Amino acid sequence: MFFPTVYKLDRFSRNKYEMAIHRKHHKDNGIKILSAMENIPDSLEGVLLESLLEGMNQYYSEECFYGHNFNLHIFEYTVSL
């Protein structure tokens, strides 16, 4: 079995859907993704923790995207005045 290591899971994917596809593809090929900074155990609690981290990563990614767009709209409004 091959164990590639990522710094954190959010570097691997920031979308829960993409993460599920990548994880399934890797699992089918005998690859298990490990995180250097997140200690995720190989137990039922680890499955829950991975799911929680994936949800938090997607939330953070979307929050940054919408926050950035909101700030751009404010900037465009103040420049046009």
N, C-alpha and C positions, 0 to 999 in steps of 0.2 A: 504494500500500500504506500502511496506517495502522500506526503504532508507538506504542501506549500504553506508558508506563513505570511500573513498580512499584518501590518502594523495594528490596525483596528478594523473591525468588520465594516465600518462605514467607508473605508477606502476600497473595499471590494465591490460594494453596491449600496446605493442610497435609496433604492426602491424595493419594497417587499416582494413585488411580482418578479422583478429581475433576479433578486437574490434567490427566490425559490427555483427559478429556471436554472440558474448557474449551479446551485447546490445539487439539484437533481442530475444535471449533466455530469458534474464531477463525481457524484456518488456512483453513477452507472459505470464510470471509468475507474473506480477504485481510488478516488482522490478525496481526502478529507482536508478542509480548510481550517487552519489554526490561526488564532489571533495572538499576537505578541503581547498586547497590553490588556486584554480582557481574559480573565481566567474563567473559562467555561468548562465545567465538568462534563464527563461522559456519563450522564445520568438523566433521569427524568427532569430534574431541576435545570440541567443544562439546556434541554429542549425549550423549557419555559423562558430561561434567560436569553437564549438566542432570539426567540420570537419577540421578546420585550425590546432587546437592543435593535432589532430590525425595524420595529415600529417607531422607536425613538429616532433612529437615523432618518427615516422617511419624513417624520414630523419636522426635524431640524432642517432638512433639505428644502422642504416646501415652505417653511417659515422664512428661511433666508431668501428664497426666490420671491415670495410675495412681499416681503419687507423691502427688498431691493427695488422692485417695481414701484412700490408705493413711494419710496424716496425719490425715484426718478420723476414721477408725476408731480411731486411737490416742487422739485427743482425746475421742471419745465414751466410750471405755473408761475413761479417767482421770477424766472428769467423773462417770461413774456409780458410781465407787468411793466 
